Amino acid sequence: MFRRRESVPFSFVAESDRFRSNVTPPPRQRATVSQLAGRSLVGLTMVAGLVGALVLGLPALSPAQSPSHAEQTEATHGH
């Protein structure tokens, strides 16, 4: 029922921050040319999509323009 906690020496806790393993990780493999090309194509596709969305969305975000001068003159001549 009661859980017994074992005491941990303070020196062990202090040394755990400085612990370095003597096992070296394997060296990282270099990316092949096809992997680099694929990554760059994915990046270019994402950038092109964002630019396309911006180009298509800017006209919708611009404020409404006033009617042209020709339409105003026809409206005033009609009354």
Contacts in CASP RR format, 6 or more apart in sequence:
PFRMAT RR
TARGET T0000
AUTHOR 0000-0000-0000
METHOD contacts of the structure
MODEL  1
MFRRRESVPFSFVAESDRFRSNVTPPPRQRATVSQLAGRSLVGLTMVAGL
VGALVLGLPALSPAQSPSHAEQTEATHGH
31 39 0 8 1.000
END
